[in-house]
Amino acid sequence: MALVPCQVLRAAILLSYCSILCNYKAIEMPSHQTYGGSWKFLTFIDLVIQAVFFGICVLSDLSSLLTRGSGNQEQERQLKKLISLRDWMLAVLAFPVGVFVVAVFWIIYAYDREMIYPKLLDNFIPGWLNHGMHTTVLPFILIEMRTSHHAYPSRSSGLAAICTFSVGYILWYGRREREA
């Protein structure tokens, strides 16, 4: 089985997220020195989620290439688990958190830039990195959904998982605000 464009695209997207994360972490901003560092920003958490998701995609593609036709039942079973994890992660974290970050950032940015991305940040974060964090997420995830078949979890388990993530983030972030 030869590489197909969606497999090459996934690898390219993974590399772009790794580049964005490395460039973002290399920036020395005062807010990175406070409680939670970069992890207090949902944008950063989303970038990590997207990078892990596309990493799992690339890993499942490579595993699929290596196990096809081998006849090894254990390898096929492990590949199915990996694909199942990939599909779960898309439905529960990568898509909902990614769409939320992009939509909320640009809506608030259009309403009042200073509220979400003060002009002061332009001194630290170049425009291309801002778009890498707040724009490219949506087209990349939509391309993934369009080019690959995914089996989604049940609505109730998916909602339970994303609600657990959301409440966990809010509780953690709220704790930080109370201590500040």
Salt bridges, closest charged atoms under 4 A:
ASP61 OD1 - ARG10 NH1 2.60
GLU74 OE2 - ARG77 NH2 2.78
ASP87 OD1 - ARG86 NH2 2.99
ASP87 OD1 - HIS150 ND1 2.68
ASP122 OD2 - ARG113 NH2 2.60
GLU144 OE2 - ARG10 NH2 2.74
GLU144 OE2 - HIS150 NE2 2.85
GLU177 OE2 - ARG176 NH2 2.32
GLU179 OE2 - ARG175 NE 3.21
